[in-house]
Amino acid sequence: MEVLFFFLFLISYFFLAGVCAYYAQILFFSAKSIYRREELTEIRSDVFRILLDILESGGSLTKSSILFFVSAILIWLWSLIGSILGDAGPGALEHIFHAPLFFLILFFSFPFIRDGLTNDPILREFKPVISGLILGNLAAATTHYGLDRDIFFLYLVFLFLIQFPILIFLWSREPIFGMVFEEKRGSWEEADDWGEPEPQETADEEDPFGDFR
């Protein structure tokens, strides 16, 4: 039962992060100020594009997907150690083993790893791995809170507050604490405002039909 709930929350948070990343891109990380109604309501294809970008970060859908799910599962197994060693109900061990230690270590060590592995293809696998660590941690924490109350609710909220915003910045290719994890490619987010008036013809432009008017 716990495995089922874990994967249910993992997939749900995966899609939720995709939706949040989409709205963050068009509302906060875009130069646009005018939006079409379809941009705000018909988001399915754009959300799937964001999610596919995560699972194809390394150039291989299969490899990146495996890294994502393996990272998430390992975090869930790690959290189980706290549940096994700890007592029933919230305790110190449960909270320690639900802390996002692996995410924080990888996150703050990435600049040094990048400097040591310049232009190495393995750097492109950072996004699916850290995404798996974050979403796996949140899914495991939600599962254990819902089934066993192994952690306090405020601690679960704390895990969301420190990890989910970073995930949105990462998926949006935005700098995080001054660190650039992935170069931002030119895309529709950088397009001009929708609804801007078309430029008018200037008086200096030659009118081929002027002699017949």
N, C-alpha and C positions, 0 to 999 in steps of 0.2 A: 504493500500500500504506500509506504514511504517513497519508494522508487517512482511510482506512478505520479504522486503529487510533486516530487522534485522535477521531473521532466515537464509536467504540466505548467508549473511556475516558470521553469527555464524558458520554454517556448513562449509563454505569455509575456514575460519580461523582455524577451528578444524582440517581439513585435511592438511592444509598448515603447521600447527604446528607439525603434525605427520611426515610429510616429512622432515621438518627441524630437528626434533629430531632424526630421523633415520640417516641422513647424519652427524649430530653432533656426534652421538654415534660411527660411524665407522671411521670418519676422525679425531676426536679430543679426544674422550674419550676412545678409544680403543688402545691396545698395538700393533695392527697390522700395518704393513707398506707396505704390498703387498696385493692387492685386485683383486679378480676375476671380470671380466667385468659384470657378472650377479649381483654381489653385488651392483654395482653402477647404473644399469639400471633396473633390475627386482626387484623392491622394494615394489610392491603392498602388498604382503603377510606380509612383515615385518612392513609396515606402519599400516596395519590393526591390527597387533599384538600389536603395541604400543598404538593405539587408544582403543583397547579392554582392555588393561591393565589399562587405565585411568577409564574406565566405569565399571571395576570390582575390583577397588582398595579396596573396603570395603568387598569384598567377595560375593556381590550380584550385578548382572548386573542391575537389576531393581532399586534397592535402590540408587546405585551410579549414574545411569543415571538420575534419578529424581532429585537428589541433584545437579547434573551438570546443568541441564536445569532450575531448580528453581533459582539457584544462578545467572545464566545469565539473566533470565527474570526480576528478582528483580533489577539488576543493570540497565537494560534498562528502567524499570518503574521509577527508581530513576532519571535517566537522563531526563526523560520526564518532571519532575518537573521544571528543569531549563528552558526547552523550553517553558513551560506554563507561568512561572513567568517572564521570561526575555522578552526583546523586540525582534523584528525581526532582524535577523542578529547576528553576533558574539557579545557577551556581557559578563560581569563579571559573571552573574549567570549561563549562559550556560557553561562556562569553569569550574566553581566551581563544578557544578553537574556532569560534565564529568570527574572530577579528580578521580583517582583510590583510593579513601579514604578507602573503605572497604577492598580492597586487601592489602593495606599497613598496615592497622590495624591488620588484621589477620596474615599477613606474619611476622611482627616483634613481634607479641605476641605469635606466635606458640611455641617458646622455653619454655616460661613460662607455656603455656597450657600443653605441653608435660611433663614437670616436675610435674605438678599437677595431670595429668591423666596418669601416667605411666602404660603402657601395657593395657590401655583402648581401646577396639575395635573402639571407636569413632574416634580415631586418624587416622585410616586408611581412613576415609572419607575426610581427609584434601585435598588430591590431586584433587578429582572431584569438591570439593567446590571452591577451589582457582582457578582451571582451568576455572570453570564457571564464576567466578568474572572477571578474566582477559579477556577471550574471549568475554564475554558479554559486557564489557566496550569498547573493541575495535570495536565490531560489532555495538554497539549503536552509538559510536562516528563517525564511517564511514557512517552510515545511515544518521545521522543528518547533517554531512558535505555534503554529496551528495545531499540530498533532500532540506535542508533549509539553508545550509551554516551557521549553528549555532555556529560553532567553526572555528578557523583559521586552515589552512592546517598544518602549522608548529606545532601547538598544537597536531594535530592528529599524526604527525610523532613522537613527544615527547612521546606520550602515548605508541606507539609501542616500542620505544627504551628502555623505562624503564620497560616494562612488558614482552615483547616477549622473550628476552634472559633469564629472570628468569623462564619463563614457559618451555623453552627448557632444562635448567638445572634440573628443577623439574621432567620433564618427563624422563630424562636420569638418574635419581637417583644420581645426582652429588651434592656435597656440594655447598651451596650458601652463600657467605659471611661467610664461616666457619661453617655454620649451616647445619646439616644433617637432612633432613626431612624424608628420607626413606632409609633403608639399601639396598645396591646394591646386588642383587642376582647374582650368577654365571650364565653366559649366553654365547651365541656365541660371544659377543663382546670381551670376555676375551680369546678367543681361540688363538692358535698360528698363525703366519703368513701363509696365503695361498701361495702355491708355493715354500715353503721351501723344500730343498732336503731331501729325506728320509735318515735316518741314515744308514751307510754302515755296513756290517758285519765285526766284528773284526777278527783278525787272530787267536785269542784264542778260538773262537767258533768252536765247533766240526762240521765237515762236514761229514754227514753220507754217502756220495757217494765218499769220498776221495780215498778209496781203489780201486775203479773201473775206475779211471781216468788214 
